[in-house]
Amino acid sequence: MTGEKGKADSRHVQRGRQWLPDLRLALQNLGARKLRSFLTMLGMIFGVAAVVSMLSIGAGAQQQVLAFIEQLGINNLIVEAKSISASSDLLAIRKISPGLSFKDLRMIRSNIGGLSLSTPRKRFTPNSMLPKPKQDMPQVYGVGPEYLDIAGLKVVSGRYFYPEDNEGRVSVCVLGEGARDNLFPQQEALGQYIKINEQWFRVIGTLASQLSAPSDIAGLGAGDLNNIIYTPINSLIYRLEVPNSYYQDEIDGIYMQIKSSGNPGVVSDVVRSLLNVSHRNANDFSMIVPAELLAERKRTQRIFEMVMVAIASISLLVGGIGIMNIMLASILERTHEIGVRRAVGARSRDILRQFLVEAVFISFVGGLLGVGCGFGLSRLVAMMAGWSTIITLNSILLAFLVSVSVGLIFGIYPAAKAGRLDPVEALRYE
């Protein structure tokens, strides 16, 4: 067994050594025609650069969206009250549905056992605030203590509010990073007081930065999630909220976290059915399921990448045709050389291997240069257009392997044609 293994290894070494003279000869022939070799590589360089840069632009565009959806929580569900501006439509809806309310939250909690946490949410836009914001007016979110874990918020300093703060309607608040910088840019925010309309709230904590929605995603309006002041929902309703009118939703959002053993798709269907019964199919709410959004976005990203690769591969196809054209021309120029090699004992497969090595070498070097050009092009786009670009290892390997494969495929026919040349006729060729 050891002897057979040694013989097999020696055969592999011998085969590897057979390629070395062909590689040296390929380098000599390509080096003798530097300009033509470089022009032949240009098709591969442009093709690989196009694949790498386009995939990096697409990956950068999708990254922020995917990261935001993941921030929403894969095991979370969000119910949003729909904003209806037309008074006639709102009046018609209120005749059959009271809107999103605490009653809906209690119904969901009592009928669905797969929830680990849940909280209502009420948004409030102040008319005035002290200290005066340096930029946009922060929005106030009234939420329950459970919101900290559901939304994955991270407290940087101080604390989040307790259930006792919510039950006692205590005038406390927690600032998002943007709201902190907006209201207290040059000083410590912890322990300070904020006057929202006519009510004073004490800052008991500040939060780390969050990603904001890059666009309107499935009912979640685009906005700065850092420029928010969080306060207990009972405190907001008691101290800030105007008395509920017939037209207003009692709350405008419900956040739920599903147990790890639960299925977000199944639970969301049950929640939707319960609310449809309660709201008499008024269609005045929307359901956001981050797990489904994430899966859909990933499918969209894969399709986008396939389309981008298909478009950019046209350049690689053109480059492959260029390689075939140049290799065919090279065979005509070197017919006499082929005849000499055949006359001194070279076999057809030796000639085939020689020209195939040249074709693959052109595409190999063109692929390397194309990766470098694609990297530089994506960085240029990021600087000039202000876009986020991400160069992934997969995009580099894909572009590089495709370029080498193109060189191999388009080099086979010229190499086979060279290997089939009759040595006598080749020696007579001038």
Protein Blocks (a to p, Z undefined) as FASTA:
>chain_A
ZZmmmmmmmmmmmmmmmmmmmmmmmmmmmmmmmmlmmmmmmmmmmmmmmmmmmmmmmmmm
mmmmmmmmmmnopkbccddddddfblklmmmmmmmogbjafklmmmmmmmmmkbfbdcdd
dddddfbdcdddfbdcdddddddfklmmmnopacfbhcdddfklmmnopacddddfklmm
mmmmmbcfehpacdehjaccddfbdcddddddfbdeehiacddfklccdddfklmmmmmm
ccddfkbcfbfcdcddddfkbcfklmmmmmmmmmmmmnoonopaccddfklmmmmmmmmm
mmmmmmmmmmmmmmmmmmmmmmmmmmmmmmmmmmmmmmmmmmnopafklmmmmmmmmmmm
mmmmmmmmmmmmmmmmmmmmmmmnopacdddfklmmmmmmmmmmmmmmmmmmmmmmmmmp
cfklmmmpZZ
